[in-house]
Amino acid sequence: MKVSIALDQCQGHSLCHLQAPEVFDLDEVDGFSVVRLPDGTVPPELEAAVRTAAAACPERAIIVRP
């Protein structure tokens, strides 16, 4: 599974960071979410947390691909 963020949709609610802090971080400059994983590949043990984070995003800015 890979994850990314549509930066043009992110509003910086930080709900993804609350759900999966190992995967999502907040940019120190603008407060928008960023993926902490170098190439966006999610380890199997964090896949459920990423799906929960994607579902929690009010802007639907989290893109999850198989």
N, C-alpha and C positions, 0 to 999 in steps of 0.2 A: 504494500500500500504506500502511496505517496500523498503528501499533503502540501498545499500551498495556500497563500492568502491573496485574494483579489484586493490589492491595495487601494484601488479606486472605490471599493465598496466599504472597506473597514472604517468604522467610526470611533474605534478605540474604547469600546465598552469593557474590554479585558476579560470577558467571560470565558474565552478560550484559555487564557492564561490560568484562570482559576480552576478549570477542569483538567488541564494537562500542562502544568508548569514545566515538565521535562521536555515538552515539544514546542510550546509557544512562550515567547518573551515579549516584553513591551519595549519599543524603540524609545531610547532616552530623549530623543529630540522632539518627536511629535506624539508619542504615547500610543501609536498604532501598533498592532500586533505584528510580530515577525516569527518565522519558523526558525527554531534553534538548530534543527538538523541540517547538516551541510548540503545534502542533495534532496532533502524532503522525504527520504525513505524512513517510514515509521517502523520501529521494531515491533514484532508481534505482540509483545506484552503491553504495548501502549496503544494498540489499535482501538480498543474499546473506549479509551479515554479520548482519543481523537474524534471518534464518531460522536461521542457525547458533546464534545466541544463544538463540533460542526452543527449539531442540532440546537445547541444553546445560542449560537450566534444570531442576533436579531437581524443582522444585515445580510446573512447567508454569504459571507465573504470567505468562508473556508472551503477550499476545493479539495475533495478527497477522490483519489483515483486508485483503481486496483493495481 
